[in-house]
Amino acid sequence: MTVQAAEGLRDRKKRRTRAALSRAAVRLVAERGLDQVTVEDISAAADVSPRTFFNYFAGKEDSVLCPDPDAGPRIRARVLAQPADLLAAAAVREALVAEVAAELADDRELWVQRMRVVQQHPVLLAKVFSGGEAVERDLVAGIAERVGLPADHLYPLLLGAAAGAAFRVAVVRWAGTEAPLPELLIEALDLIAQGLAQPQPEVGVRRG
């Protein structure tokens, strides 16, 4: 077996372990409540040791939320990959809808259960919002590069923040309805896009 293949196997095993821990955390917190679940409970349910747990998560709250460190860079790349004739707001919409569709295809039931758990525990909701800031920075960077504006220009900052707010609202609505999340997200983003006119690139700023 080559070194590259061996590393691939290790990576897949890590992903499976991380997913198993998060799935166990969501299930246990949904059943018992956050305060009644310990790291030891989650570890036992996933058939790993508490020491292994802390190789993947800082605490039980993180294991419930299971933040994806690659989400921000991936969304930035999706924004930049959209057709050149799309305005930035439309490119953001297509990028976020594609991201959501990919996540839902992976495990829709877990997504639904996780969001219901989050809504029931304010501490988790606060962590979702704070964790979204890192993803939003990547989104803003992608928007800025796409439209040829500095990352600290008002337009990419505002569009990124508005898109993040639209996503949060769509997810909250989705947790309490049968409507598909992508449709709710498109509805929210389209409302924003109708009120955001894209400015011209500043002189001297290179397009990506």
Residue frames as a rotation matrix with the C-alpha (Angstrom) as fourth column:
MET 1
0.576 0.818 0.000 0.00
0.818 -0.576 0.000 0.00
0.000 0.000 -1.000 0.00
THR 2
-0.182 -0.651 0.737 1.38
0.582 -0.676 -0.453 3.45
0.793 0.347 0.502 -0.89
VAL 3
-0.822 -0.169 -0.544 1.85
0.550 -0.484 -0.680 6.23
-0.148 -0.859 0.491 1.65
GLN 4
-0.853 0.522 -0.003 -0.78
-0.485 -0.789 0.378 8.30
0.195 0.324 0.926 -0.19
ALA 5
-0.151 0.822 -0.549 -3.32
-0.100 0.540 0.836 5.46
0.984 0.181 0.001 0.01
ALA 6
-0.350 -0.044 -0.936 -2.56
0.836 0.435 -0.334 4.91
0.422 -0.899 -0.116 3.70
GLU 7
-0.969 -0.008 -0.246 -3.07
0.123 -0.883 -0.454 8.61
-0.214 -0.470 0.857 4.42
GLY 8
-0.580 0.809 -0.098 -6.36
-0.541 -0.293 0.788 8.44
0.609 0.510 0.608 2.56
LEU 9
-0.067 0.528 -0.846 -7.54
0.418 0.785 0.457 5.60
0.906 -0.323 -0.273 4.74
ARG 10
-0.632 -0.230 -0.740 -6.57
0.775 -0.189 -0.603 7.49
-0.001 -0.955 0.297 7.88
ASP 11
-0.957 0.291 -0.013 -8.42
-0.291 -0.954 0.071 10.56
0.009 0.072 0.997 6.70
ARG 12
-0.275 0.902 -0.333 -11.55
-0.335 0.235 0.913 8.56
0.901 0.363 0.237 5.96
LYS 13
-0.176 0.166 -0.970 -11.38
0.762 0.647 -0.027 6.91
0.624 -0.744 -0.240 9.36
LYS 14
-0.889 -0.191 -0.416 -11.07
0.421 -0.700 -0.577 10.31
-0.181 -0.688 0.703 11.03
ARG 15
-0.749 0.662 0.014 -14.08
-0.554 -0.637 0.536 11.61
0.364 0.394 0.844 9.15
ARG 16
-0.082 0.735 -0.673 -16.12
0.089 0.678 0.729 8.57
0.993 0.000 -0.121 10.13
THR 17
-0.409 -0.132 -0.903 -15.14
0.874 0.226 -0.429 8.92
0.261 -0.965 0.023 13.78
ARG 18
-0.989 0.033 -0.142 -15.92
0.006 -0.965 -0.263 12.64
-0.146 -0.261 0.954 13.78
ALA 19
-0.498 0.854 -0.149 -19.30
-0.546 -0.175 0.819 11.99
0.674 0.489 0.553 12.15
ALA 20
-0.101 0.437 -0.894 -20.12
0.475 0.810 0.343 9.18
0.874 -0.390 -0.290 14.60
LEU 21
-0.707 -0.213 -0.674 -19.33
0.705 -0.288 -0.648 11.41
-0.056 -0.934 0.354 17.58
SER 22
-0.926 0.371 -0.065 -21.46
-0.376 -0.924 0.075 14.24
-0.032 0.094 0.995 16.24
ARG 23
-0.300 0.851 -0.431 -24.35
-0.298 0.346 0.890 11.95
0.906 0.395 0.150 15.39
ALA 24
-0.229 0.154 -0.961 -24.24
0.785 0.613 -0.089 10.48
0.576 -0.775 -0.261 18.91
ALA 25
-0.903 -0.167 -0.396 -24.08
0.385 -0.723 -0.573 13.95
-0.191 -0.670 0.717 20.46
VAL 26
-0.740 0.672 -0.019 -27.08
-0.576 -0.620 0.532 15.23
0.346 0.405 0.846 18.52
ARG 27
-0.123 0.723 -0.679 -29.13
0.044 0.688 0.724 12.13
0.991 0.059 -0.116 19.32
LEU 28
-0.364 -0.076 -0.929 -28.31
0.865 0.343 -0.366 12.16
0.346 -0.936 -0.059 23.03
VAL 29
-0.967 0.007 -0.255 -28.93
0.102 -0.906 -0.411 15.88
-0.234 -0.423 0.875 23.45
ALA 30
-0.553 0.825 -0.121 -32.23
-0.527 -0.234 0.817 15.57
0.645 0.515 0.564 21.58
GLU 31
0.000 0.545 -0.839 -33.26
0.341 0.788 0.512 12.79
0.940 -0.286 -0.186 23.97
ARG 32
0.070 -0.087 -0.994 -31.96
0.975 0.217 0.049 14.16
0.211 -0.972 0.100 27.28
GLY 33
0.987 0.136 0.085 -31.14
0.119 -0.976 0.181 17.83
0.108 -0.169 -0.980 26.93
LEU 34
0.423 -0.892 0.162 -27.72
-0.137 -0.240 -0.961 19.43
0.896 0.384 -0.223 26.77
ASP 35
0.058 -0.425 0.904 -27.11
-0.936 -0.337 -0.099 19.63
0.347 -0.840 -0.417 30.52
GLN 36
0.591 0.275 0.758 -27.86
-0.613 0.764 0.201 15.93
-0.524 -0.584 0.620 30.98
VAL 37
0.947 -0.317 0.052 -25.27
0.264 0.678 -0.686 14.72
0.182 0.663 0.726 28.44
THR 38
0.556 -0.827 -0.090 -21.55
-0.310 -0.306 0.900 14.41
-0.772 -0.472 -0.426 29.15
VAL 39
0.095 -0.662 -0.743 -18.50
-0.994 -0.018 -0.111 13.91
0.060 0.749 -0.660 26.96
GLU 40
-0.777 -0.383 0.500 -18.26
-0.478 0.875 -0.074 10.44
-0.409 -0.296 -0.863 28.45
ASP 41
0.097 0.900 0.426 -21.83
-0.034 0.430 -0.902 9.66
-0.995 0.073 0.073 27.33
ILE 42
0.705 0.164 -0.690 -21.11
-0.633 -0.293 -0.717 10.80
-0.319 0.942 -0.103 23.78
SER 43
-0.286 -0.915 -0.283 -17.83
-0.958 0.283 0.055 8.90
0.030 0.287 -0.957 23.63
ALA 44
-0.636 0.091 0.766 -19.43
-0.237 0.922 -0.306 5.70
-0.734 -0.376 -0.565 24.86
ALA 45
0.442 0.893 0.080 -22.27
-0.122 0.148 -0.981 6.00
-0.889 0.424 0.174 22.35
ALA 46
0.709 -0.256 -0.658 -19.71
-0.704 -0.197 -0.682 6.37
0.045 0.946 -0.320 19.53
ASP 47
0.950 -0.310 0.021 -17.57
0.300 0.933 0.197 3.55
-0.081 -0.181 0.980 20.96
VAL 48
0.158 -0.938 0.309 -14.46
0.327 -0.246 -0.913 5.68
0.932 0.245 0.268 21.49
SER 49
-0.122 -0.289 -0.950 -12.64
0.992 0.005 -0.129 6.97
0.042 -0.957 0.286 24.57
PRO 50
0.828 0.383 -0.409 -13.09
0.444 -0.894 0.062 10.49
-0.342 -0.233 -0.911 25.97
ARG 51
-0.052 -0.923 -0.382 -9.45
0.096 -0.386 0.918 11.09
-0.994 0.011 0.109 25.07
THR 52
-0.644 -0.107 0.758 -10.28
0.729 0.213 0.650 10.32
-0.231 0.971 -0.060 21.45
PHE 53
0.457 0.887 0.074 -13.29
0.885 -0.444 -0.142 12.64
-0.093 0.130 -0.987 21.68
PHE 54
0.673 -0.194 -0.714 -11.02
0.106 -0.930 0.353 15.58
-0.732 -0.313 -0.605 22.46
ASN 55
-0.535 -0.787 0.306 -8.95
0.427 0.060 0.902 14.85
-0.729 0.613 0.304 19.38
TYR 56
-0.508 0.442 0.740 -11.98
0.819 -0.018 0.573 15.98
0.266 0.897 -0.353 17.38
PHE 57
0.334 0.746 0.577 -13.94
0.381 -0.666 0.641 18.44
0.862 0.005 -0.506 19.50
ALA 58
-0.619 -0.558 0.553 -13.25
-0.196 -0.572 -0.796 21.00
0.760 -0.601 0.245 22.22
GLY 59
-0.842 0.402 0.359 -16.41
-0.361 0.075 -0.930 20.06
-0.401 -0.913 0.082 24.11
LYS 60
-0.511 0.693 0.509 -19.89
0.611 0.709 -0.352 18.61
-0.604 0.131 -0.786 23.85
GLU 61
0.350 0.661 -0.664 -21.32
-0.047 -0.696 -0.717 21.78
-0.936 0.282 -0.213 22.32
ASP 62
-0.248 -0.538 -0.806 -18.86
-0.859 -0.263 0.439 21.56
-0.448 0.801 -0.397 19.43
SER 63
-0.938 -0.121 0.326 -19.69
-0.005 0.942 0.336 17.90
-0.347 0.314 -0.884 18.90
VAL 64
-0.008 0.993 0.117 -23.37
0.527 0.104 -0.844 18.77
-0.850 0.055 -0.524 18.50
LEU 65
0.569 0.242 -0.786 -22.66
-0.338 -0.802 -0.492 21.57
-0.749 0.546 -0.375 16.04
CYS 66
0.239 -0.579 0.780 -19.79
0.653 0.690 0.312 19.79
-0.718 0.435 0.543 14.26
PRO 67
0.640 -0.013 -0.769 -18.41
-0.376 -0.877 -0.298 22.89
-0.671 0.479 -0.566 12.50
ASP 68
0.700 -0.366 0.612 -16.79
0.685 0.585 -0.434 22.19
-0.200 0.723 0.661 9.14
PRO 69
0.136 -0.718 -0.682 -13.40
0.213 -0.652 0.728 23.96
-0.968 -0.244 0.065 8.87
ASP 70
-0.772 -0.452 0.447 -13.52
0.485 0.037 0.874 23.65
-0.412 0.891 0.191 5.09
ALA 71
0.184 0.961 0.206 -16.94
0.902 -0.082 -0.423 25.28
-0.389 0.264 -0.882 4.67
GLY 72
0.502 0.010 -0.865 -15.66
0.010 -1.000 -0.005 28.84
-0.865 -0.006 -0.503 4.32
PRO 73
-0.526 -0.771 -0.359 -12.99
-0.412 -0.138 0.901 28.14
-0.744 0.622 -0.245 1.69
ARG 74
-0.689 0.322 0.650 -15.41
0.624 0.720 0.305 25.86
-0.369 0.615 -0.697 -0.16
ILE 75
0.424 0.898 -0.117 -18.13
0.738 -0.418 -0.531 28.53
-0.525 0.139 -0.840 -0.32
ARG 76
0.190 -0.455 -0.870 -15.60
-0.328 -0.865 0.381 31.14
-0.926 0.213 -0.313 -1.44
ALA 77
-0.830 -0.537 0.149 -14.54
-0.085 0.386 0.918 28.82
-0.551 0.750 -0.366 -4.26
ARG 78
-0.278 0.814 0.510 -18.19
0.887 0.421 -0.189 28.24
-0.369 0.400 -0.839 -5.21
VAL 79
0.547 0.461 -0.699 -18.79
0.239 -0.886 -0.398 32.00
-0.802 0.051 -0.595 -5.47
LEU 80
-0.147 -0.721 -0.678 -15.79
-0.572 -0.497 0.652 32.47
-0.807 0.483 -0.339 -7.72
ALA 81
-0.844 -0.218 0.489 -16.74
0.167 0.760 0.628 29.47
-0.509 0.612 -0.605 -9.87
GLN 82
0.170 0.982 0.083 -20.14
0.479 -0.009 -0.878 30.86
-0.861 0.189 -0.472 -10.86
PRO 83
0.171 -0.064 0.983 -20.60
0.982 -0.074 -0.176 32.09
0.084 0.995 0.050 -14.48
ALA 84
-0.749 -0.631 -0.202 -19.04
0.644 -0.765 0.006 35.50
-0.158 -0.126 0.979 -15.12
ASP 85
-0.641 0.536 0.549 -22.32
0.118 -0.638 0.761 36.98
0.758 0.553 0.346 -16.37
LEU 86
0.318 0.751 -0.578 -24.00
0.762 0.160 0.627 36.58
0.564 -0.640 -0.522 -12.98
LEU 87
0.233 -0.170 0.957 -24.10
-0.453 -0.890 -0.048 39.55
0.860 -0.423 -0.285 -10.65
ALA 88
-0.717 -0.686 0.119 -22.55
-0.411 0.279 -0.868 38.99
0.562 -0.671 -0.483 -7.25
ALA 89
-0.329 0.661 0.675 -25.85
-0.876 0.054 -0.480 38.51
-0.353 -0.749 0.561 -5.42
ALA 90
0.698 0.584 -0.415 -26.90
-0.708 0.651 -0.274 35.79
0.110 0.485 0.868 -7.88
ALA 91
0.006 -0.790 -0.613 -23.49
-0.350 0.573 -0.741 34.14
0.937 0.219 -0.273 -7.63
VAL 92
-0.772 -0.227 0.594 -23.79
-0.622 0.078 -0.779 34.06
0.131 -0.971 -0.202 -3.85
ARG 93
0.198 0.933 0.301 -27.28
-0.915 0.286 -0.284 32.58
-0.351 -0.220 0.910 -4.12
GLU 94
0.669 0.046 -0.742 -26.12
-0.505 0.761 -0.408 29.80
0.545 0.647 0.532 -6.44
ALA 95
-0.379 -0.907 -0.186 -23.07
-0.374 0.333 -0.865 29.08
0.846 -0.258 -0.466 -4.28
LEU 96
-0.669 0.142 0.729 -25.01
-0.732 0.043 -0.680 28.84
-0.128 -0.989 0.075 -1.03
VAL 97
0.467 0.884 -0.005 -27.82
-0.857 0.452 -0.247 26.78
-0.216 0.120 0.969 -2.53
ALA 98
0.407 -0.406 -0.818 -25.27
-0.400 0.726 -0.559 24.34
0.821 0.555 0.133 -3.97
GLU 99
-0.682 -0.697 0.219 -23.55
-0.460 0.177 -0.870 24.10
0.568 -0.695 -0.441 -0.58
VAL 100
-0.307 0.666 0.680 -26.82
-0.869 0.095 -0.486 23.43
-0.388 -0.740 0.549 1.23
ALA 101
0.644 0.582 -0.497 -27.91
-0.750 0.610 -0.257 20.85
0.154 0.538 0.829 -1.33
ALA 102
-0.030 -0.758 -0.652 -24.62
-0.334 0.622 -0.708 18.99
0.942 0.197 -0.272 -0.91
GLU 103
-0.814 -0.272 0.513 -24.92
-0.550 0.077 -0.832 19.01
0.187 -0.959 -0.212 2.87
LEU 104
0.040 0.926 0.375 -28.53
-0.911 0.188 -0.367 17.83
-0.410 -0.327 0.851 2.83
ALA 105
0.523 0.110 -0.845 -27.70
-0.636 0.710 -0.302 15.05
0.567 0.696 0.441 0.40
ASP 106
-0.525 -0.824 -0.213 -25.15
-0.408 0.463 -0.787 13.78
0.747 -0.327 -0.579 2.90
ASP 107
-0.695 0.318 -0.645 -27.53
0.665 0.626 -0.408 13.43
0.274 -0.712 -0.647 5.87
ARG 108
-0.376 0.629 0.681 -30.79
-0.116 -0.761 0.639 15.41
0.919 0.161 0.359 5.86
GLU 109
0.553 0.667 -0.499 -32.20
0.376 0.335 0.864 13.74
0.744 -0.665 -0.066 8.97
LEU 110
-0.037 -0.664 -0.747 -29.15
0.999 -0.015 -0.036 14.70
0.013 -0.748 0.664 11.02
TRP 111
-0.822 -0.232 0.519 -29.36
0.322 -0.942 0.090 18.28
0.469 0.242 0.850 9.78
VAL 112
0.049 0.938 0.342 -33.01
-0.094 -0.336 0.937 18.56
0.994 -0.079 0.072 10.83
GLN 113
0.631 0.193 -0.752 -32.40
0.639 0.420 0.644 17.04
0.440 -0.887 0.141 14.24
ARG 114
-0.397 -0.862 -0.316 -29.34
0.912 -0.333 -0.239 19.21
0.101 -0.383 0.918 14.85
MET 115
-0.727 0.126 0.675 -31.20
0.060 -0.968 0.245 22.42
0.684 0.219 0.696 14.05
ARG 116
0.427 0.904 -0.024 -34.09
0.032 0.012 0.999 21.47
0.903 -0.428 -0.024 16.33
VAL 117
0.366 -0.404 -0.838 -31.62
0.916 0.313 0.250 20.81
0.161 -0.859 0.485 19.13
VAL 118
-0.696 -0.684 0.219 -29.92
0.659 -0.729 -0.185 24.16
0.286 0.016 0.958 18.47
GLN 119
-0.299 0.662 0.687 -33.23
-0.104 -0.738 0.667 26.02
0.948 0.128 0.290 18.66
GLN 120
0.677 0.608 -0.414 -33.94
0.277 0.311 0.909 24.43
0.682 -0.730 0.042 22.04
HIS 121
0.447 -0.621 -0.644 -30.61
0.847 0.062 0.528 25.51
-0.288 -0.782 0.553 23.58
PRO 122
0.999 0.027 -0.038 -29.68
0.015 -0.961 -0.275 29.22
-0.044 0.274 -0.961 23.39
VAL 123
0.338 -0.941 -0.008 -26.02
-0.368 -0.139 0.919 28.48
-0.866 -0.308 -0.393 24.15
LEU 124
-0.195 -0.358 0.913 -25.83
0.642 0.657 0.395 26.38
-0.742 0.663 0.102 20.99
LEU 125
0.682 0.510 0.524 -27.61
0.730 -0.442 -0.521 29.02
-0.034 0.738 -0.674 18.92
ALA 126
0.849 -0.428 -0.311 -25.09
-0.317 -0.883 0.347 31.61
-0.423 -0.196 -0.885 20.09
LYS 127
-0.090 -0.932 0.352 -22.22
-0.096 0.360 0.928 29.33
-0.991 0.049 -0.122 19.06
VAL 128
0.178 0.231 0.957 -23.79
0.893 0.372 -0.255 28.81
-0.415 0.899 -0.140 15.64
PHE 129
0.958 0.254 0.134 -23.87
0.286 -0.878 -0.384 32.56
0.020 0.406 -0.913 15.09
SER 130
0.560 -0.815 -0.149 -20.31
-0.534 -0.492 0.688 33.10
-0.634 -0.306 -0.711 16.31
GLY 131
-0.136 -0.616 0.776 -19.04
0.266 0.732 0.627 30.18
-0.954 0.292 0.065 14.26
GLY 132
0.548 0.447 0.707 -20.69
0.785 0.016 -0.619 31.59
-0.288 0.894 -0.342 11.18
GLU 133
0.788 -0.278 -0.549 -18.43
-0.246 -0.960 0.132 34.65
-0.564 0.032 -0.825 11.34
ALA 134
-0.265 -0.950 0.165 -15.45
-0.218 0.226 0.950 32.72
-0.939 0.216 -0.267 9.99
VAL 135
-0.226 0.282 0.933 -17.47
0.844 0.535 0.043 31.37
-0.487 0.796 -0.359 7.07
GLU 136
0.797 0.600 -0.072 -18.80
0.505 -0.727 -0.466 34.86
-0.331 0.335 -0.882 6.40
ARG 137
0.311 -0.763 -0.567 -15.26
-0.372 -0.646 0.666 36.25
-0.875 0.004 -0.485 6.16
ASP 138
-0.643 -0.524 0.559 -14.48
0.252 0.545 0.800 33.76
-0.723 0.655 -0.218 3.41
LEU 139
0.166 0.799 0.578 -17.75
0.938 0.053 -0.343 34.60
-0.304 0.599 -0.740 1.67
VAL 140
0.805 0.092 -0.587 -16.93
0.060 -0.995 -0.074 38.31
-0.591 0.024 -0.807 1.80
ALA 141
-0.197 -0.963 -0.182 -13.46
-0.298 -0.118 0.947 37.63
-0.934 0.241 -0.264 0.39
GLY 142
-0.520 0.064 0.852 -14.99
0.679 0.635 0.368 35.68
-0.517 0.770 -0.374 -2.49
ILE 143
0.598 0.792 0.123 -17.48
0.741 -0.488 -0.461 38.43
-0.305 0.367 -0.879 -3.25
ALA 144
0.568 -0.442 -0.695 -14.78
-0.221 -0.895 0.389 41.10
-0.793 -0.067 -0.605 -3.16
GLU 145
-0.537 -0.816 0.214 -12.54
-0.046 0.282 0.958 39.13
-0.842 0.505 -0.188 -5.50
ARG 146
-0.219 0.522 0.824 -15.39
0.879 0.472 -0.065 38.42
-0.422 0.711 -0.562 -7.86
VAL 147
0.736 0.650 0.192 -16.50
0.672 -0.664 -0.328 42.05
-0.086 0.370 -0.925 -8.25
GLY 148
0.000 -0.847 0.531 -13.03
0.763 -0.343 -0.547 43.61
0.646 0.405 0.647 -8.13
LEU 149
0.558 0.209 0.803 -13.44
-0.308 -0.847 0.434 45.50
0.771 -0.489 -0.408 -4.86
PRO 150
-0.595 -0.766 0.243 -11.34
-0.496 0.112 -0.861 45.53
0.632 -0.633 -0.447 -1.69
ALA 151
-0.418 0.410 -0.811 -12.45
0.556 0.821 0.129 43.09
0.719 -0.397 -0.571 1.01
ASP 152
-0.630 0.175 -0.756 -13.15
0.670 -0.369 -0.644 46.03
-0.392 -0.913 0.115 3.35
HIS 153
-0.905 0.406 0.125 -15.45
-0.223 -0.705 0.673 47.76
0.361 0.582 0.729 0.83
LEU 154
-0.528 0.763 0.372 -19.01
-0.701 -0.145 -0.698 48.22
-0.479 -0.630 0.612 2.05
TYR 155
0.153 0.701 -0.697 -20.56
-0.960 0.272 0.063 46.19
0.234 0.660 0.714 -0.78
PRO 156
-0.192 -0.212 -0.958 -18.92
-0.173 0.968 -0.179 42.78
0.966 0.132 -0.223 -0.15
LEU 157
-0.986 -0.155 0.053 -19.20
-0.070 0.106 -0.992 43.29
0.148 -0.982 -0.116 3.61
LEU 158
-0.435 0.894 0.111 -22.90
-0.792 -0.321 -0.520 44.07
-0.429 -0.314 0.847 3.38
LEU 159
0.205 0.514 -0.833 -23.73
-0.844 0.524 0.116 41.38
0.496 0.679 0.541 0.85
GLY 160
-0.536 -0.480 -0.695 -21.83
-0.079 0.848 -0.524 38.78
0.841 -0.226 -0.492 2.86
ALA 161
-0.966 0.196 0.171 -23.56
-0.187 -0.063 -0.980 39.77
-0.181 -0.979 0.097 6.09
ALA 162
-0.166 0.965 -0.203 -26.96
-0.951 -0.211 -0.227 39.85
-0.262 0.156 0.953 4.39
ALA 163
0.035 0.115 -0.993 -26.42
-0.599 0.798 0.071 36.42
0.800 0.592 0.096 2.86
GLY 164
-0.855 -0.387 -0.345 -25.42
0.051 0.600 -0.799 35.05
0.516 -0.700 -0.493 6.25
ALA 165
-0.729 0.655 0.197 -28.56
-0.498 -0.311 -0.809 36.50
-0.469 -0.688 0.553 7.79
ALA 166
0.070 0.761 -0.645 -30.68
-0.983 0.162 0.085 35.05
0.169 0.628 0.759 4.98
PHE 167
-0.358 -0.275 -0.892 -29.16
-0.249 0.949 -0.193 31.63
0.900 0.153 -0.409 5.57
ARG 168
-0.999 -0.042 -0.024 -29.86
0.014 0.234 -0.972 31.75
0.047 -0.971 -0.233 9.32
VAL 169
-0.397 0.917 -0.028 -33.46
-0.786 -0.355 -0.505 32.84
-0.473 -0.179 0.863 8.75
ALA 170
0.047 0.395 -0.917 -33.99
-0.845 0.506 0.175 30.13
0.533 0.767 0.358 6.14
VAL 171
-0.664 -0.373 -0.648 -32.65
-0.030 0.879 -0.476 27.43
0.748 -0.296 -0.594 8.46
VAL 172
-0.918 0.369 0.144 -34.84
-0.199 -0.117 -0.973 28.57
-0.342 -0.922 0.181 11.36
ARG 173
-0.073 0.927 -0.367 -37.91
-0.963 -0.161 -0.214 28.56
-0.258 0.338 0.905 9.09
TRP 174
-0.150 -0.067 -0.986 -36.95
-0.655 0.754 0.048 25.18
0.740 0.654 -0.157 7.66
ALA 175
-0.952 -0.282 -0.120 -36.75
-0.094 0.642 -0.761 23.54
0.292 -0.713 -0.637 11.10
GLY 176
-0.660 0.748 0.069 -40.43
-0.100 0.003 -0.995 24.31
-0.745 -0.663 0.072 11.62
THR 177
0.269 0.758 -0.594 -41.85
-0.779 -0.192 -0.597 23.63
-0.566 0.624 0.539 8.18
GLU 178
0.410 -0.057 0.910 -41.99
0.337 0.937 -0.093 21.00
-0.848 0.345 0.403 5.46
ALA 179
0.968 -0.051 -0.247 -40.72
-0.238 -0.505 -0.829 23.40
-0.083 0.861 -0.501 2.80
PRO 180
0.584 -0.810 0.054 -37.33
0.777 0.538 -0.327 22.43
0.235 0.233 0.944 1.28
LEU 181
0.350 -0.538 -0.767 -34.42
0.521 -0.569 0.637 24.41
-0.779 -0.622 0.081 2.71
PRO 182
-0.671 -0.643 0.370 -32.98
0.670 -0.311 0.674 25.36
-0.318 0.700 0.639 -0.71
GLU 183
-0.081 0.726 0.683 -36.32
0.773 -0.386 0.503 26.95
0.629 0.569 -0.530 -1.66
LEU 184
0.797 0.361 -0.485 -36.46
0.601 -0.556 0.574 28.92
-0.062 -0.748 -0.660 1.58
LEU 185
-0.036 -0.906 -0.421 -32.88
0.578 -0.363 0.731 30.05
-0.815 -0.217 0.537 1.10
ILE 186
-0.632 -0.134 0.763 -33.54
0.762 -0.288 0.580 31.15
0.142 0.948 0.284 -2.49
GLU 187
0.411 0.875 0.257 -36.59
0.752 -0.484 0.448 33.11
0.516 0.009 -0.856 -1.35
ALA 188
0.702 -0.180 -0.689 -34.60
0.510 -0.549 0.662 34.93
-0.497 -0.817 -0.294 1.34
LEU 189
-0.351 -0.935 -0.053 -31.62
0.570 -0.258 0.780 35.66
-0.743 0.244 0.623 -0.90
ASP 190
-0.377 0.285 0.881 -33.80
0.857 -0.254 0.448 36.90
0.351 0.924 -0.149 -3.75
LEU 191
0.741 0.657 -0.138 -35.48
0.650 -0.652 0.390 39.37
0.167 -0.379 -0.910 -1.43
ILE 192
0.344 -0.716 -0.608 -32.07
0.365 -0.494 0.789 40.72
-0.865 -0.493 0.091 -0.49
ALA 193
-0.538 -0.638 0.551 -30.87
0.722 -0.012 0.692 40.82
-0.434 0.770 0.467 -4.09
GLN 194
0.198 0.710 0.676 -33.81
0.921 -0.371 0.121 42.95
0.337 0.599 -0.727 -5.14
GLY 195
0.971 0.226 -0.079 -32.57
0.239 -0.880 0.410 45.74
0.023 -0.417 -0.909 -2.90
LEU 196
0.318 -0.930 -0.183 -28.81
0.132 -0.148 0.980 45.55
-0.939 -0.336 0.075 -3.48
ALA 197
0.998 -0.041 -0.047 -27.46
-0.055 -0.234 -0.971 47.26
0.029 0.971 -0.235 -6.57
GLN 198
0.497 -0.867 0.043 -23.90
0.800 0.476 0.365 46.26
-0.337 -0.147 0.930 -7.44
PRO 199
0.687 -0.312 -0.656 -21.37
-0.282 -0.947 0.154 49.14
-0.669 0.079 -0.739 -7.66
GLN 200
0.852 -0.475 -0.221 -18.65
-0.177 0.137 -0.975 49.42
0.493 0.869 0.033 -10.29
PRO 201
0.514 -0.752 -0.413 -15.17
0.853 0.501 0.147 48.05
0.096 -0.427 0.899 -9.48
GLU 202
0.795 -0.330 -0.508 -12.75
-0.052 -0.872 0.486 50.60
-0.604 -0.360 -0.711 -8.08
VAL 203
0.802 -0.561 -0.206 -9.89
-0.362 -0.181 -0.914 51.74
0.476 0.808 -0.348 -10.31
GLY 204
-0.117 -0.977 0.176 -6.70
-0.854 0.009 -0.520 49.79
0.506 -0.212 -0.836 -9.70
VAL 205
-0.087 0.155 0.984 -8.38
-0.717 0.676 -0.169 46.78
-0.692 -0.720 0.052 -8.07
ARG 206
-0.741 -0.302 -0.599 -7.64
-0.653 0.531 0.540 43.63
0.155 0.792 -0.591 -10.00
ARG 207
0.440 0.898 -0.015 -10.46
-0.892 0.439 0.111 41.21
0.107 -0.036 0.994 -10.74
GLY 208
-0.151 -0.449 0.881 -9.99
-0.561 0.772 0.298 37.56
-0.814 -0.449 -0.368 -9.65
